[in-house]
C-alpha cells in the first residue's frame, strides 16, 4: 500500500474509533484532484500557452515533412530518367532530411514535455494550496484526495475548490 493511502486509511480508522461526541465534531472532506487539474481555468490557460509557444516549431516540423514527401515523390516519379549520380544525390538528400527531421522531432518532444511538466507542477501547487485554503476556511479536520472509493456529496468539496480556482483565474 502506498504511504499516502496507508496514512489516510489509518487516519480514517482512528477517526472512526473516536468516541461518539468527538466523532460528531470531526469534519472530513473529499476533493477530486484529477477533476480540478482537468477543469480548472488555469489548466486551460496552461494548455493554450503551451500551444502558442510550440505552434511555430510544430508548423516547421510539418513543413519539413512535406518537403521530404515531395522529394520522395520526385524520386519515385523521375528515378528512371535521372542519372545515377542525380538519383544517388537525391536519395542522400532525402535520408539527411529524414535524419534532421527525426532529430528535430525528438528535441521538440523533449522541450514540450519539459514545459508541460513545468506548467503541470505550477498547477498542482496552486490546486494543493487552494484545497488547503478551502479546508482551513471551512474548518475541515481531514481532507482526502486519492484512494477514496466513495464520497457522498455531503463531504465532496471538489466543486467549491473548483469555483475558488475559477475565481482566482478570473483575476
Secondary structure, DSSP 8 states (H G I E B T S, - for coil): --HHHHHHHHHHHHHHHS-HHHHHH--EEE--HHHHHHH-HHHHHHHHHHHHHHHHHHHHHHHHHHHHHHHHHHHHHHTTTS-HHHHHHHHHHHHHHHHHHHHHHHHHHHHHHHHHHHHHHHHHHHHHHHHHHHHHHTT-SEEE-SS-S---TTTB-HHHHHHHHHHHHH-
